[in-house]
Amino acid sequence: MSYWIFVFNQKTMEKISPEGVLKAVTKSDFYTLCQQYDLDPGLIQPALENIEIVQTDGASSLVFMLRYRPEGQCPLRIYRWGISEETGEALLNKALDEAALGPIREDLSKTAQIIGIEIRKTQLQDLGLLLAYELARWAAERGCGILRGLDGIWYRLNRYAAFIPLDK
């Protein structure tokens, strides 16, 4: 079963540097984040030993994968859709239908591109959860976006790139 974090960006991200993504995703204090996400900090070192960006051929909406487990195990998958694409339009319309607060709807109306981070159920208990949110932070920071987390709450980044809930 898959779960999704969606980032609704005002700016499009056409060129994505694997090195830039890795730098952004690994710059946070993983030990503090493990406490926040109730994850075992013993998972950090094995993940960092295996972490890499695997680029795709660009023929589909799958932009790249973030591998952090040994070869052959499921990576995080990162997708990108323009709002003029069928999937992007459908995701935006669904988000607009579900967004209760006016400010969220206003931000969504400025969406130019949607980033989707797919996470599998087994990854919710390992560093996949932490890395998925770090990918969302990277995407929202780069694309000036808001995101809908796995908890169903809408977030924006503050000036320190911390997640601030918009629903409260």
C-alpha positions as CSV (number, residue, x, y, z in Angstrom):
1,M,0.0,0.0,0.0
2,S,1.2,3.5,-0.9
3,Y,0.9,6.8,1.0
4,W,1.5,10.2,-0.4
5,I,2.8,13.6,0.5
6,F,1.8,16.2,-2.1
7,V,3.6,19.6,-2.5
8,F,1.6,22.2,-4.4
9,N,4.3,24.6,-5.8
10,Q,3.8,28.1,-7.2
11,K,7.1,27.8,-9.1
12,T,8.0,24.9,-11.4
13,M,11.1,22.9,-10.9
14,E,12.4,21.8,-14.3
15,K,16.0,21.0,-13.6
16,I,16.7,18.9,-10.6
17,S,20.3,18.3,-9.5
18,P,20.8,14.9,-7.7
19,E,23.6,16.4,-5.7
20,G,21.4,19.3,-4.7
21,V,18.6,17.0,-3.6
22,L,21.0,14.9,-1.5
23,K,22.6,17.9,0.1
24,A,19.2,19.4,0.9
25,V,17.8,16.1,2.3
26,T,20.8,15.3,4.4
27,K,21.5,18.7,5.9
28,S,19.0,18.3,8.8
29,D,19.7,16.9,12.2
30,F,18.5,13.3,11.8
31,Y,18.9,12.5,15.5
32,T,16.5,15.3,16.5
33,L,14.1,14.3,13.6
34,C,14.1,10.7,14.7
35,Q,12.9,11.8,18.2
36,Q,10.2,13.9,16.6
37,Y,9.0,11.1,14.3
38,D,9.5,8.4,17.0
39,L,12.0,6.5,14.9
40,D,15.1,4.5,16.0
41,P,18.2,6.6,15.6
42,G,20.1,3.4,14.9
43,L,18.5,3.5,11.4
44,I,20.4,6.7,10.5
45,Q,23.8,5.3,9.7
46,P,22.6,2.4,7.5
47,A,20.4,4.8,5.5
48,L,23.2,7.3,5.0
49,E,25.5,4.5,3.8
50,N,23.0,3.5,1.1
51,I,21.5,6.9,0.2
52,E,21.6,7.9,-3.4
53,I,19.4,9.5,-6.1
54,V,18.4,7.3,-8.9
55,Q,17.3,9.4,-11.9
56,T,14.8,8.1,-14.4
57,D,14.7,8.5,-18.1
58,G,12.2,11.4,-17.8
59,A,9.6,9.7,-20.0
60,S,7.0,9.6,-17.3
61,S,6.0,11.7,-14.3
62,L,8.4,9.7,-12.1
63,V,11.3,12.1,-11.8
64,F,13.7,10.2,-9.5
65,M,13.9,7.7,-6.7
66,L,15.7,8.1,-3.4
67,R,17.3,4.9,-2.4
68,Y,18.3,4.6,1.2
69,R,18.0,0.9,1.8
70,P,20.2,-1.9,0.4
71,E,20.0,-2.6,-3.4
72,G,16.7,-4.3,-4.3
73,Q,14.6,-2.8,-1.5
74,C,11.9,-0.3,-2.3
75,P,13.1,3.4,-2.6
76,L,11.0,6.5,-2.2
77,R,9.6,7.6,-5.5
78,I,9.2,11.3,-6.4
79,Y,6.8,12.4,-9.1
80,R,6.1,15.7,-10.8
81,W,3.0,16.9,-12.6
82,G,2.1,20.2,-14.3
83,I,-1.5,21.4,-13.6
84,S,-2.2,21.2,-17.3
85,E,-1.6,17.4,-17.2
86,E,-4.6,15.2,-16.5
87,T,-3.1,13.8,-13.2
88,G,-2.0,17.3,-12.1
89,E,-5.4,18.8,-12.8
90,A,-7.1,16.0,-11.0
91,L,-4.9,16.2,-7.9
92,L,-5.3,20.0,-7.8
93,N,-9.1,19.8,-8.1
94,K,-9.3,17.1,-5.3
95,A,-7.1,19.3,-3.1
96,L,-9.3,22.3,-3.8
97,D,-12.4,20.3,-2.9
98,E,-10.9,19.1,0.4
99,A,-9.3,22.4,1.5
100,A,-11.7,23.9,4.0
101,L,-9.9,27.2,4.8
102,G,-9.8,30.1,2.4
103,P,-6.0,30.8,2.7
104,I,-5.3,27.2,1.7
105,R,-7.6,27.5,-1.3
106,E,-5.9,30.8,-2.2
107,D,-2.4,29.2,-2.1
108,L,-3.7,26.2,-4.1
109,S,-5.1,28.5,-6.8
110,K,-1.5,29.6,-7.5
111,T,-0.3,26.1,-8.1
112,A,1.9,25.7,-11.1
113,Q,3.3,22.2,-10.4
114,I,2.7,19.3,-8.0
115,I,5.4,17.1,-6.5
116,G,4.2,13.7,-5.2
117,I,6.3,11.7,-2.8
118,E,5.2,8.1,-2.6
119,I,6.0,6.2,0.5
120,R,5.2,2.5,1.2
121,K,3.7,1.2,4.4
122,T,7.0,-0.5,5.5
123,Q,8.8,2.8,5.0
124,L,6.6,4.5,7.6
125,Q,8.6,2.7,10.4
126,D,12.1,3.3,9.0
127,L,13.9,6.4,7.8
128,G,11.7,6.5,4.8
129,L,9.2,8.6,6.8
130,L,11.9,11.1,7.8
131,L,13.4,11.3,4.3
132,A,10.0,11.7,2.6
133,Y,9.3,14.8,4.8
134,E,12.8,16.1,4.0
135,L,12.1,15.7,0.3
136,A,8.8,17.6,0.8
137,R,10.7,20.3,2.7
138,W,13.2,20.6,-0.3
139,A,10.3,20.7,-2.8
140,A,8.3,23.3,-0.9
141,E,11.3,25.4,-0.3
142,R,12.4,25.3,-3.9
143,G,9.0,25.7,-5.4
144,C,7.4,28.1,-2.9
145,G,4.7,25.6,-2.0
146,I,2.4,24.2,0.6
147,L,2.0,20.6,1.3
148,R,-0.5,18.1,2.5
149,G,1.2,15.7,4.9
150,L,0.5,12.0,5.6
151,D,-1.5,13.2,8.6
152,G,-3.9,15.1,6.3
153,I,-2.8,18.5,7.6
154,W,-1.7,21.3,5.3
155,Y,1.7,22.9,6.0
156,R,3.7,25.8,4.9
157,L,7.4,26.4,5.6
158,N,8.4,29.3,7.8
159,R,11.5,31.4,7.2
160,Y,13.6,28.7,9.0
161,A,12.1,26.0,6.7
162,A,10.1,24.5,9.6
163,F,6.7,23.0,8.9
164,I,3.9,25.2,10.1
165,P,0.3,23.8,10.1
166,L,-2.2,25.8,8.2
167,D,-5.3,23.9,9.4
168,K,-5.1,25.1,13.0
